Amino acid sequence: PNGPTQAAVMKYWSMLLAVAIVTAFLAMIAFYITIRYVIVRPLRHLRAVSEAITDGNTALRAHIHTRDEFELLANAFNRMLSHLVAVQDELRQVNAELDAKLDEVAQLNMQLYEMNRVKSDFMATMSHELRTPLNSILGFSEVLASIESLDEKQRRYVQNIQKSGRILLEMINNVLDLAKMEAGRMEIRPTEFSIEQVVQAQCDMARPLSEKKNLQLTVDVQPNLPPMFQDQNRVAQILNNLLSNAIKFTPEGGAIRVSVRKTNGDMILRVADTGVGIAEEDRQIIFEKFRQGRTAMPDGDPLKREYPGSGLGLSIVKELCRLLGGEVGVESELGRGSVFTVRLPWRLELVAGDDRAFDVQAFSMEEMRFDRDRLVTRSRPTPASDRGTR
């Protein structure tokens, strides 16, 4: 009959559905237990160990014995940790050795500093002591040169003594100035003076040397400049060193131009020449002590200098500019000449070592060109009638 059959079918379907629900529930419970104890528990253990190691407990290790991939992962983690601890110990040992070496280097630096100070004091003292007998030699040579009974050969010998003595005296003076700067004994005495008169006087003293090499030396000073409050002797020394370098490194028939401008409360002194020029890689070397550019040394050998000199002129210029609150810069091209620009405060009220921007805007772009023809054109020879007054 249809009725009892349908009732039996529904009964079996209900039993089947109930069994399916119970089976699914039990499967979920089993899956949860498996995930919690087989997967999550080892991962939590690894996380706890890593956090403990992060806090500094490097002696802790992971212990997982599941005989599966998690146990392999824990073993790899332990090996990595052991390697890191070993490397850390090595680094700690190396750092301790480096600290010891740094202490030794610091002690050596202190010893070198003291030795350098003693050397500077010694050079300053000895240079001063050397000047006294040298001045006597120069004085007696002048007396000897004034004797009319000397023949031509003897007079030439006396002139050689005077020339060599003056060169030696100049080198001793440079060493003395450098030693004073290094020892901190260089004195600055600012006074008011006319920069135009100082420039003219230095150029007049350098003119015989420039005329001997047939060099055209011209001066361009901005008119109506007020008195300058600086150390007059040091400013003159800076210009004298720059002029000596320009004359030394400018071939015969070249030109030298000295310009002075006032801008933004600063004096801009510029010495341009048509000399051999300076390579770009040597523009910082030339301001170091006892160094010359490679253009001044055949084959780049510092022992084979083409031009005489101790290599102290520009280093002294740099130190003097620093002491006077300014700085010096150079622009040059090989074979076309060099331009040395000195910036000094018009009134010495700045602290030495002031790092203001280097200002050369007082000169036009036309003046900054390294054109030999234009420089020679601007540097017309001074008439013979005017040379005595300048």
JOTAQUI-V345997 format. One record per residue. N is the residue number from 1. RES is the residue in one letter. OMEGA is omega as a letter, one per 30 degrees, with the letter a starting at -180 (NA if undefined). NEAR is the number of other C-alpha atoms within 12 Angstrom. D_LAST is the distance of its C-alpha to the last C-alpha in Angstrom with 2 decimals. Layout:
n->N res->RES omega->OMEGA near->NEAR d_last->D_LAST
n->N res->RES omega->OMEGA near->NEAR d_last->D_LAST
//
This chain:
n->1 res->P omega->a near->7 d_last->145.99
n->2 res->N omega->a near->8 d_last->142.57
n->3 res->G omega->l near->9 d_last->142.14
n->4 res->P omega->l near->10 d_last->142.58
n->5 res->T omega->l near->11 d_last->140.39
n->6 res->Q omega->l near->12 d_last->137.47
n->7 res->A omega->l near->13 d_last->137.74
n->8 res->A omega->l near->14 d_last->137.56
n->9 res->V omega->l near->14 d_last->134.50
n->10 res->M omega->l near->14 d_last->132.68
n->11 res->K omega->a near->14 d_last->133.60
n->12 res->Y omega->l near->14 d_last->132.15
n->13 res->W omega->l near->14 d_last->128.96
n->14 res->S omega->l near->14 d_last->128.50
n->15 res->M omega->l near->14 d_last->128.98
n->16 res->L omega->l near->14 d_last->126.50
n->17 res->L omega->l near->14 d_last->123.86
n->18 res->A omega->l near->14 d_last->124.37
n->19 res->V omega->l near->14 d_last->124.00
n->20 res->A omega->l near->14 d_last->120.77
n->21 res->I omega->l near->14 d_last->119.29
n->22 res->V omega->l near->14 d_last->120.21
n->23 res->T omega->l near->14 d_last->118.83
n->24 res->A omega->l near->14 d_last->115.52
n->25 res->F omega->l near->14 d_last->115.22
n->26 res->L omega->l near->14 d_last->115.97
n->27 res->A omega->l near->14 d_last->113.46
n->28 res->M omega->l near->14 d_last->110.72
n->29 res->I omega->l near->14 d_last->111.52
n->30 res->A omega->l near->15 d_last->111.46
n->31 res->F omega->l near->15 d_last->108.13
n->32 res->Y omega->a near->16 d_last->106.60
n->33 res->I omega->l near->15 d_last->107.81
n->34 res->T omega->a near->15 d_last->106.52
n->35 res->I omega->a near->15 d_last->103.05
n->36 res->R omega->a near->15 d_last->102.81
n->37 res->Y omega->a near->17 d_last->103.92
n->38 res->V omega->a near->23 d_last->103.06
n->39 res->I omega->a near->21 d_last->99.65
n->40 res->V omega->a near->16 d_last->98.23
n->41 res->R omega->l near->21 d_last->99.09
n->42 res->P omega->l near->28 d_last->97.19
n->43 res->L omega->l near->24 d_last->94.17
n->44 res->R omega->l near->20 d_last->94.21
n->45 res->H omega->l near->26 d_last->94.45
n->46 res->L omega->l near->27 d_last->91.40
n->47 res->R omega->l near->18 d_last->89.47
n->48 res->A omega->l near->19 d_last->90.47
n->49 res->V omega->a near->26 d_last->89.43
n->50 res->S omega->l near->24 d_last->86.02
n->51 res->E omega->l near->17 d_last->85.42
n->52 res->A omega->l near->17 d_last->86.39
n->53 res->I omega->l near->22 d_last->83.99
n->54 res->T omega->l near->14 d_last->81.22
n->55 res->D omega->l near->12 d_last->81.91
n->56 res->G omega->l near->12 d_last->81.42
n->57 res->N omega->a near->15 d_last->84.97
n->58 res->T omega->l near->23 d_last->84.26
n->59 res->A omega->a near->18 d_last->87.53
n->60 res->L omega->l near->22 d_last->89.62
n->61 res->R omega->l near->26 d_last->91.13
n->62 res->A omega->a near->32 d_last->93.05
n->63 res->H omega->l near->24 d_last->96.83
n->64 res->I omega->a near->27 d_last->98.57
n->65 res->H omega->a near->17 d_last->101.83
n->66 res->T omega->a near->18 d_last->102.86
n->67 res->R omega->l near->14 d_last->103.09
n->68 res->D omega->a near->14 d_last->101.16
n->69 res->E omega->l near->16 d_last->97.61
n->70 res->F omega->l near->24 d_last->96.73
n->71 res->E omega->l near->22 d_last->97.57
n->72 res->L omega->l near->18 d_last->95.36
n->73 res->L omega->l near->22 d_last->92.55
n->74 res->A omega->l near->28 d_last->92.94
n->75 res->N omega->l near->22 d_last->92.84
n->76 res->A omega->l near->19 d_last->89.67
n->77 res->F omega->l near->25 d_last->88.14
n->78 res->N omega->l near->25 d_last->89.06
n->79 res->R omega->l near->16 d_last->87.56
n->80 res->M omega->a near->18 d_last->84.30
n->81 res->L omega->l near->24 d_last->84.20
n->82 res->S omega->l near->20 d_last->84.87
n->83 res->H omega->l near->15 d_last->82.03
n->84 res->L omega->l near->17 d_last->79.62
n->85 res->V omega->l near->21 d_last->80.67
n->86 res->A omega->l near->16 d_last->80.12
n->87 res->V omega->l near->14 d_last->76.64
n->88 res->Q omega->l near->15 d_last->75.84
n->89 res->D omega->l near->15 d_last->76.92
n->90 res->E omega->l near->14 d_last->74.74
n->91 res->L omega->l near->15 d_last->71.74
n->92 res->R omega->l near->14 d_last->72.45
n->93 res->Q omega->l near->14 d_last->72.53
n->94 res->V omega->l near->14 d_last->69.32
n->95 res->N omega->l near->14 d_last->67.62
n->96 res->A omega->l near->14 d_last->68.83
n->97 res->E omega->l near->14 d_last->67.40
n->98 res->L omega->l near->15 d_last->64.08
n->99 res->D omega->l near->15 d_last->63.99
n->100 res->A omega->l near->14 d_last->64.60
n->101 res->K omega->l near->14 d_last->61.83
n->102 res->L omega->l near->14 d_last->59.43
n->103 res->D omega->l near->14 d_last->60.30
n->104 res->E omega->l near->14 d_last->59.58
n->105 res->V omega->l near->15 d_last->56.23
n->106 res->A omega->l near->15 d_last->55.32
n->107 res->Q omega->l near->14 d_last->56.21
n->108 res->L omega->l near->15 d_last->54.18
n->109 res->N omega->l near->14 d_last->51.18
n->110 res->M omega->l near->14 d_last->51.53
n->111 res->Q omega->l near->14 d_last->51.75
n->112 res->L omega->l near->15 d_last->48.69
n->113 res->Y omega->l near->17 d_last->46.74
n->114 res->E omega->l near->16 d_last->47.80
n->115 res->M omega->l near->16 d_last->46.98
n->116 res->N omega->l near->18 d_last->43.52
n->117 res->R omega->l near->21 d_last->42.96
n->118 res->V omega->l near->19 d_last->44.23
n->119 res->K omega->l near->22 d_last->42.01
n->120 res->S omega->l near->26 d_last->38.91
n->121 res->D omega->l near->25 d_last->39.92
n->122 res->F omega->l near->22 d_last->40.58
n->123 res->M omega->l near->28 d_last->37.25
n->124 res->A omega->a near->29 d_last->35.41
n->125 res->T omega->a near->23 d_last->37.47
n->126 res->M omega->l near->21 d_last->37.42
n->127 res->S omega->l near->28 d_last->33.70
n->128 res->H omega->l near->24 d_last->33.16
n->129 res->E omega->a near->18 d_last->35.76
n->130 res->L omega->a near->24 d_last->34.27
n->131 res->R omega->a near->27 d_last->30.86
n->132 res->T omega->l near->17 d_last->32.53
n->133 res->P omega->l near->18 d_last->34.05
n->134 res->L omega->l near->26 d_last->31.09
n->135 res->N omega->l near->24 d_last->28.78
n->136 res->S omega->l near->18 d_last->31.48
n->137 res->I omega->l near->23 d_last->31.50
n->138 res->L omega->l near->26 d_last->27.76
n->139 res->G omega->l near->20 d_last->28.13
n->140 res->F omega->l near->19 d_last->31.11
n->141 res->S omega->l near->26 d_last->29.50
n->142 res->E omega->l near->22 d_last->26.67
n->143 res->V omega->l near->17 d_last->29.48
n->144 res->L omega->a near->22 d_last->31.33
n->145 res->A omega->a near->24 d_last->28.42
n->146 res->S omega->l near->16 d_last->28.29
n->147 res->I omega->a near->15 d_last->31.93
n->148 res->E omega->a near->11 d_last->32.21
n->149 res->S omega->a near->11 d_last->35.61
n->150 res->L omega->l near->16 d_last->34.37
n->151 res->D omega->a near->14 d_last->35.02
n->152 res->E omega->a near->13 d_last->32.79
n->153 res->K omega->l near->12 d_last->34.51
n->154 res->Q omega->l near->18 d_last->34.26
n->155 res->R omega->l near->21 d_last->30.58
n->156 res->R omega->l near->16 d_last->30.01
n->157 res->Y omega->l near->18 d_last->32.07
n->158 res->V omega->l near->26 d_last->30.04
n->159 res->Q omega->l near->23 d_last->26.79
n->160 res->N omega->l near->18 d_last->28.63
n->161 res->I omega->a near->25 d_last->29.65
n->162 res->Q omega->a near->26 d_last->26.11
n->163 res->K omega->l near->18 d_last->24.86
n->164 res->S omega->l near->18 d_last->27.89
n->165 res->G omega->l near->26 d_last->27.66
n->166 res->R omega->l near->23 d_last->24.11
n->167 res->I omega->l near->20 d_last->25.21
n->168 res->L omega->l near->25 d_last->28.32
n->169 res->L omega->l near->27 d_last->26.53
n->170 res->E omega->l near->27 d_last->24.31
n->171 res->M omega->l near->28 d_last->27.54
n->172 res->I omega->l near->31 d_last->29.34
n->173 res->N omega->l near->31 d_last->26.69
n->174 res->N omega->l near->35 d_last->27.02
n->175 res->V omega->l near->35 d_last->30.79
n->176 res->L omega->l near->31 d_last->30.71
n->177 res->D omega->a near->33 d_last->28.69
n->178 res->L omega->l near->36 d_last->31.04
n->179 res->A omega->l near->32 d_last->34.07
n->180 res->K omega->l near->31 d_last->33.04
n->181 res->M omega->a near->28 d_last->32.68
n->182 res->E omega->l near->28 d_last->36.06
n->183 res->A omega->l near->25 d_last->37.67
n->184 res->G omega->a near->17 d_last->36.36
n->185 res->R omega->l near->18 d_last->34.72
n->186 res->M omega->a near->22 d_last->31.09
n->187 res->E omega->l near->16 d_last->30.13
n->188 res->I omega->a near->24 d_last->27.90
n->189 res->R omega->a near->17 d_last->26.48
n->190 res->P omega->l near->23 d_last->25.05
n->191 res->T omega->l near->19 d_last->23.10
n->192 res->E omega->a near->20 d_last->21.26
n->193 res->F omega->l near->23 d_last->17.47
n->194 res->S omega->a near->26 d_last->14.59
n->195 res->I omega->l near->39 d_last->13.90
n->196 res->E omega->l near->31 d_last->10.68
n->197 res->Q omega->l near->25 d_last->9.34
n->198 res->V omega->a near->32 d_last->11.08
n->199 res->V omega->l near->38 d_last->9.81
n->200 res->Q omega->a near->28 d_last->6.06
n->201 res->A omega->l near->25 d_last->7.51
n->202 res->Q omega->l near->31 d_last->9.90
n->203 res->C omega->l near->41 d_last->8.02
n->204 res->D omega->l near->26 d_last->6.18
n->205 res->M omega->a near->22 d_last->9.86
n->206 res->A omega->a near->34 d_last->11.31
n->207 res->R omega->l near->34 d_last->9.61
n->208 res->P omega->l near->19 d_last->12.22
n->209 res->L omega->l near->24 d_last->14.96
n->210 res->S omega->l near->33 d_last->14.09
n->211 res->E omega->l near->26 d_last->13.96
n->212 res->K omega->l near->17 d_last->17.18
n->213 res->K omega->l near->22 d_last->18.80
n->214 res->N omega->l near->20 d_last->17.46
n->215 res->L omega->l near->34 d_last->15.94
n->216 res->Q omega->a near->39 d_last->13.80
n->217 res->L omega->a near->46 d_last->11.19
n->218 res->T omega->a near->39 d_last->10.18
n->219 res->V omega->l near->37 d_last->9.42
n->220 res->D omega->a near->28 d_last->11.98
n->221 res->V omega->l near->28 d_last->12.46
n->222 res->Q omega->a near->22 d_last->15.61
n->223 res->P omega->l near->16 d_last->15.26
n->224 res->N omega->l near->13 d_last->17.17
n->225 res->L omega->l near->20 d_last->17.55
n->226 res->P omega->l near->21 d_last->19.75
n->227 res->P omega->a near->21 d_last->19.23
n->228 res->M omega->l near->29 d_last->20.07
n->229 res->F omega->a near->28 d_last->22.99
n->230 res->Q omega->l near->33 d_last->22.66
n->231 res->D omega->a near->32 d_last->22.34
n->232 res->Q omega->a near->32 d_last->18.68
n->233 res->N omega->a near->25 d_last->19.21
n->234 res->R omega->l near->32 d_last->21.03
n->235 res->V omega->l near->48 d_last->18.57
n->236 res->A omega->l near->30 d_last->15.83
n->237 res->Q omega->l near->30 d_last->18.55
n->238 res->I omega->a near->42 d_last->19.38
n->239 res->L omega->a near->45 d_last->15.94
n->240 res->N omega->l near->32 d_last->15.76
n->241 res->N omega->l near->32 d_last->19.27
n->242 res->L omega->l near->42 d_last->18.68
n->243 res->L omega->l near->44 d_last->15.72
n->244 res->S omega->l near->34 d_last->17.95
n->245 res->N omega->a near->41 d_last->20.80
n->246 res->A omega->l near->43 d_last->19.05
n->247 res->I omega->a near->40 d_last->18.00
n->248 res->K omega->a near->31 d_last->21.50
n->249 res->F omega->l near->39 d_last->23.48
n->250 res->T omega->a near->36 d_last->21.73
n->251 res->P omega->a near->28 d_last->23.48
n->252 res->E omega->a near->22 d_last->21.99
n->253 res->G omega->a near->26 d_last->20.72
n->254 res->G omega->a near->39 d_last->19.96
n->255 res->A omega->l near->45 d_last->17.17
n->256 res->I omega->a near->51 d_last->15.43
n->257 res->R omega->l near->47 d_last->14.32
n->258 res->V omega->a near->39 d_last->13.28
n->259 res->S omega->l near->39 d_last->14.79
n->260 res->V omega->l near->38 d_last->15.68
n->261 res->R omega->l near->37 d_last->18.72
n->262 res->K omega->a near->32 d_last->21.26
n->263 res->T omega->l near->21 d_last->24.89
n->264 res->N omega->l near->19 d_last->28.20
n->265 res->G omega->a near->22 d_last->26.78
n->266 res->D omega->l near->34 d_last->24.75
n->267 res->M omega->l near->42 d_last->21.17
n->268 res->I omega->l near->37 d_last->20.93
n->269 res->L omega->a near->47 d_last->18.18
n->270 res->R omega->l near->41 d_last->18.48
n->271 res->V omega->a near->46 d_last->17.37
n->272 res->A omega->l near->51 d_last->19.00
n->273 res->D omega->l near->55 d_last->19.61
n->274 res->T omega->a near->42 d_last->22.16
n->275 res->G omega->a near->37 d_last->23.70
n->276 res->V omega->a near->34 d_last->27.34
n->277 res->G omega->a near->36 d_last->27.90
n->278 res->I omega->l near->34 d_last->30.23
n->279 res->A omega->a near->25 d_last->33.93
n->280 res->E omega->a near->18 d_last->35.23
n->281 res->E omega->a near->17 d_last->37.50
n->282 res->D omega->a near->24 d_last->34.67
n->283 res->R omega->l near->27 d_last->32.36
n->284 res->Q omega->a near->23 d_last->33.98
n->285 res->I omega->a near->23 d_last->34.54
n->286 res->I omega->l near->33 d_last->30.88
n->287 res->F omega->l near->29 d_last->30.52
n->288 res->E omega->a near->22 d_last->33.44
n->289 res->K omega->l near->25 d_last->33.29
n->290 res->F omega->a near->24 d_last->33.34
n->291 res->R omega->l near->30 d_last->33.44
n->292 res->Q omega->l near->38 d_last->31.68
n->293 res->G omega->a near->35 d_last->32.51
n->294 res->R omega->l near->28 d_last->35.21
n->295 res->T omega->l near->31 d_last->32.89
n->296 res->A omega->a near->31 d_last->31.42
n->297 res->M omega->l near->23 d_last->34.97
n->298 res->P omega->l near->15 d_last->37.32
n->299 res->D omega->a near->13 d_last->40.65
n->300 res->G omega->a near->17 d_last->39.46
n->301 res->D omega->a near->15 d_last->40.22
n->302 res->P omega->l near->21 d_last->38.00
n->303 res->L omega->a near->18 d_last->38.90
n->304 res->K omega->a near->17 d_last->37.45
n->305 res->R omega->l near->22 d_last->33.74
n->306 res->E omega->a near->20 d_last->31.83
n->307 res->Y omega->a near->26 d_last->28.47
n->308 res->P omega->l near->24 d_last->28.21
n->309 res->G omega->a near->29 d_last->27.65
n->310 res->S omega->a near->28 d_last->29.87
n->311 res->G omega->a near->30 d_last->29.52
n->312 res->L omega->a near->35 d_last->28.48
n->313 res->G omega->a near->38 d_last->24.87
n->314 res->L omega->l near->42 d_last->25.84
n->315 res->S omega->l near->35 d_last->28.86
n->316 res->I omega->l near->41 d_last->26.78
n->317 res->V omega->a near->42 d_last->24.44
n->318 res->K omega->a near->40 d_last->27.66
n->319 res->E omega->l near->35 d_last->29.16
n->320 res->L omega->l near->42 d_last->26.14
n->321 res->C omega->l near->41 d_last->26.01
n->322 res->R omega->l near->32 d_last->29.75
n->323 res->L omega->a near->36 d_last->29.48
n->324 res->L omega->l near->39 d_last->26.91
n->325 res->G omega->a near->34 d_last->29.25
n->326 res->G omega->a near->39 d_last->27.58
n->327 res->E omega->a near->37 d_last->27.80
n->328 res->V omega->l near->41 d_last->26.12
n->329 res->G omega->a near->33 d_last->27.35
n->330 res->V omega->l near->34 d_last->26.93
n->331 res->E omega->a near->29 d_last->27.96
n->332 res->S omega->l near->31 d_last->28.27
n->333 res->E omega->a near->27 d_last->30.32
n->334 res->L omega->l near->28 d_last->31.41
n->335 res->G omega->a near->21 d_last->29.86
n->336 res->R omega->l near->29 d_last->27.50
n->337 res->G omega->a near->38 d_last->24.87
n->338 res->S omega->l near->40 d_last->24.31
n->339 res->V omega->l near->40 d_last->22.78
n->340 res->F omega->a near->41 d_last->22.44
n->341 res->T omega->a near->39 d_last->22.55
n->342 res->V omega->l near->41 d_last->22.45
n->343 res->R omega->l near->44 d_last->24.20
n->344 res->L omega->l near->51 d_last->24.06
n->345 res->P omega->a near->37 d_last->25.77
n->346 res->W omega->l near->36 d_last->23.56
n->347 res->R omega->a near->28 d_last->25.88
n->348 res->L omega->l near->30 d_last->27.51
n->349 res->E omega->a near->20 d_last->31.12
n->350 res->L omega->l near->22 d_last->32.32
n->351 res->V omega->l near->17 d_last->34.49
n->352 res->A omega->a near->21 d_last->33.02
n->353 res->G omega->l near->20 d_last->34.40
n->354 res->D omega->a near->20 d_last->34.55
n->355 res->D omega->l near->17 d_last->35.53
n->356 res->R omega->a near->18 d_last->34.26
n->357 res->A omega->a near->16 d_last->33.70
n->358 res->F omega->a near->24 d_last->30.46
n->359 res->D omega->l near->27 d_last->28.69
n->360 res->V omega->a near->32 d_last->26.26
n->361 res->Q omega->l near->22 d_last->27.51
n->362 res->A omega->l near->25 d_last->24.25
n->363 res->F omega->l near->24 d_last->23.27
n->364 res->S omega->l near->11 d_last->25.38
n->365 res->M omega->l near->11 d_last->27.66
n->366 res->E omega->a near->13 d_last->25.82
n->367 res->E omega->a near->25 d_last->22.70
n->368 res->M omega->a near->29 d_last->25.07
n->369 res->R omega->l near->22 d_last->26.46
n->370 res->F omega->a near->29 d_last->26.15
n->371 res->D omega->a near->27 d_last->26.06
n->372 res->R omega->a near->32 d_last->24.27
n->373 res->D omega->a near->18 d_last->24.42
n->374 res->R omega->l near->22 d_last->23.01
n->375 res->L omega->l near->34 d_last->20.13
n->376 res->V omega->l near->26 d_last->19.30
n->377 res->T omega->l near->18 d_last->19.78
n->378 res->R omega->a near->26 d_last->17.41
n->379 res->S omega->l near->28 d_last->14.80
n->380 res->R omega->a near->21 d_last->14.33
n->381 res->P omega->l near->26 d_last->12.41
n->382 res->T omega->l near->24 d_last->9.08
n->383 res->P omega->a near->14 d_last->10.38
n->384 res->A omega->a near->11 d_last->10.42
n->385 res->S omega->a near->9 d_last->9.79
n->386 res->D omega->a near->11 d_last->6.35
n->387 res->R omega->a near->22 d_last->5.27
n->388 res->G omega->a near->15 d_last->5.62
n->389 res->T omega->a near->13 d_last->3.81
n->390 res->R omega->NA near->24 d_last->0.00
//
